Every structure is written in structure tokens, then in C-alpha cells.
């Protein structure tokens, strides 16, 4: 056998030995990675440095962009508007009551004052009966920042509740 033939066999055996070592170390349950490169001599006589495979990084956690936690709930009221029905009804009732007071020209003044006061009171009563209650809910988003959502019913919400913001609605998670 020639000297070159022996060298080629030796190189192949060394290559097989190094590859076997790499395969066996890949079965190791420890997460350590070889720090130093492994020297492999090719059949041509040239040495190569081969570094063991780096561990695959875990993918970043996907954050729900519109999910978050309720921080506060503030009761609000949307003032109703008067249509005039309350003012007319109040003026009639106030005028009738004012007409029951006094006599002569005082009776006329009391009727006018009762009608004006009744119109004002009737309009306010109508606006309050048409008043709408709602809640401003402040949500701290998981992706960062805050968002305020106005909802009509907050009975299932409390600070700390996990929610998803969907338009101007909140979905419990």
C-alpha cells in the first residue's frame, strides 16, 4: 500500500470518528454548545474548522395587539334632550297651580310665574328621563399603551379583567 493510500484511509477514519462524536454529542440532553471548533482533516490533507450547530432560538411570543387588562371603569351620563313635550306639560301644570293662588292681578302673575316655572321644570324632567348612562373603560393593552372604550353595560367588568378590544366593544377573555 502506498503512503498516500494510507493517509486517505486515515483521513476517512478520522472524519468518521469526528462525525460519530458530533452525532453522539447531539443526543446529549444538556443544552451546552461546543465552544471551540472541531478540527477535521480532509482527504486532501487540508484541515477545516467546523463549529457545532448553534441551538435554535425560541420564536418570540405573539402578543395580541388589541388584548389587555381593565384598569378603571368610570360611570358617565349622556344628557338627554328636551323635545318640548315636557315643557308644555310643565307649563300647563304650573299655570293651573299658579291660578289657584291669590286673586285679581296677583292671580294672573301667579299663573304666569307657575307656567314659566312649570315649563322649566317639565323640560328638565324630560331631559333627565331621556338621560343615558354608559361607562368609560380604560384598558391597558398587552402590546403597550392604553385605550378607552365606552360601553353601555359594565356589570361583568372589574379592574383586572382580561379583555379584547373589538371596535367600541369589549370581549371577555
C-alpha positions in Angstrom: 0.0 0.0 0.0 1.2 3.4 -0.8 1.8 6.2 1.6 -1.0 8.3 0.1 -3.5 5.5 0.3 -2.8 5.0 4.0 -3.1 8.8 4.5 -6.5 8.8 2.7 -7.8 5.9 4.8 -6.6 7.5 8.0 -8.3 10.8 7.0 -11.6 8.9 6.3 -11.4 7.1 9.7 -10.8 10.4 11.4 -13.6 12.0 9.6 -16.0 9.2 10.5 -14.8 9.4 14.1 -15.4 13.1 14.3 -18.8 12.8 12.7 -19.7 10.0 15.1 -18.7 12.2 18.0 -20.9 15.0 16.7 -23.9 12.7 16.3 -23.4 11.3 19.8 -23.0 14.8 21.3 -26.2 15.8 19.5 -28.0 13.2 21.6 -26.8 14.8 24.8 -29.7 16.2 26.7 -27.7 19.1 28.1 -28.1 22.4 26.2 -24.4 23.2 26.1 -22.8 24.0 22.8 -19.2 23.3 21.9 -17.2 26.4 22.4 -14.2 25.5 20.4 -14.3 24.5 16.7 -13.6 20.9 15.8 -10.6 20.3 13.5 -11.3 17.9 10.6 -8.6 16.8 8.2 -9.9 16.3 4.7 -8.7 13.6 2.4 -6.7 16.3 0.5 -4.7 17.0 3.7 -6.3 20.4 4.4 -7.7 21.0 7.9 -11.1 22.6 8.3 -12.7 24.1 11.3 -16.3 23.0 11.9 -18.3 24.6 14.7 -21.1 22.6 16.3 -24.6 23.7 15.5 -26.0 26.6 17.5 -29.2 26.0 19.4 -32.3 27.2 17.6 -33.7 30.3 19.4 -37.3 30.1 20.5 -39.6 32.2 18.4 -40.8 35.4 20.0 -44.1 35.2 21.9 -47.0 36.5 19.8 -48.7 39.4 21.6 -52.4 40.1 20.9 -52.4 43.7 19.7 -55.9 44.5 20.9 -55.9 42.5 24.2 -55.4 43.9 27.6 -56.5 44.4 31.2 -59.2 46.7 32.5 -57.6 49.4 34.6 -60.6 51.5 35.6 -64.3 51.9 35.0 -65.9 55.4 35.1 -69.7 55.8 35.1 -70.8 58.5 32.7 -74.1 60.1 31.6 -75.1 61.3 28.2 -77.5 64.2 28.9 -80.9 63.7 27.2 -82.6 66.4 25.2 -86.0 68.0 25.6 -88.4 67.7 22.8 -90.8 70.4 24.1 -93.4 67.9 25.4 -92.1 68.2 29.0 -92.0 72.0 28.8 -95.6 72.2 27.5 -96.9 69.7 30.1 -95.0 71.6 32.8 -96.3 74.9 31.7 -99.9 73.6 31.8 -99.5 72.1 35.3 -97.6 75.2 36.6 -100.2 77.5 35.2 -103.0 75.5 36.8 -101.3 75.6 40.1 -100.4 79.3 39.9 -104.0 80.1 39.0 -105.0 78.6 42.4 -103.0 81.2 44.3 -104.1 84.7 45.0 -106.8 86.9 43.5 -107.1 89.7 40.9 -104.0 90.8 39.2 -101.9 88.7 41.6 -103.7 85.6 40.4 -102.6 86.5 36.8 -99.0 87.0 37.9 -99.0 83.7 39.8 -100.4 81.9 36.8 -97.6 83.3 34.5 -94.9 82.5 37.1 -96.4 79.0 37.6 -96.4 78.4 33.8 -92.8 79.6 33.3 -91.6 77.6 36.3 -93.6 74.6 35.2 -92.2 74.8 31.7 -88.6 74.9 33.0 -89.2 72.0 35.5 -91.0 69.9 32.8 -88.2 70.3 30.3 -85.6 69.3 33.0 -87.6 66.2 34.0 -87.9 65.2 30.3 -84.1 65.6 29.8 -83.4 63.5 32.9 -85.7 60.7 31.9 -84.0 60.6 28.5 -80.5 60.6 30.0 -78.4 57.6 29.0 -75.9 56.0 31.3 -72.7 54.5 30.0 -69.2 53.6 31.2 -65.8 54.6 30.1 -63.5 51.6 30.5 -59.7 52.2 30.5 -57.8 49.2 29.1 -54.1 48.8 29.4 -53.1 46.9 26.2 -50.7 44.0 26.3 -48.8 45.4 23.3 -48.3 48.7 25.1 -50.4 51.8 25.6 -54.0 52.3 26.8 -57.4 52.6 25.1 -60.6 54.0 26.5 -63.8 52.2 25.3 -67.3 53.4 26.1 -69.8 50.6 26.8 -73.4 50.6 27.9 -73.1 47.8 30.4 -70.2 47.1 32.6 -71.7 44.6 35.0 -69.2 41.8 34.0 -66.2 44.1 34.1 -63.9 44.9 37.0 -60.3 46.2 37.3 -58.0 43.3 36.4 -60.4 41.7 34.0 -58.7 40.4 30.8 -60.5 41.7 27.6 -60.1 42.1 23.9 -61.0 45.4 22.3 -63.1 44.9 19.2 -64.1 48.3 17.8 -66.1 50.0 20.5 -66.9 46.7 22.3 -65.1 44.6 24.9 -64.9 40.8 24.7 -64.1 38.9 27.9 -61.1 36.5 27.7 
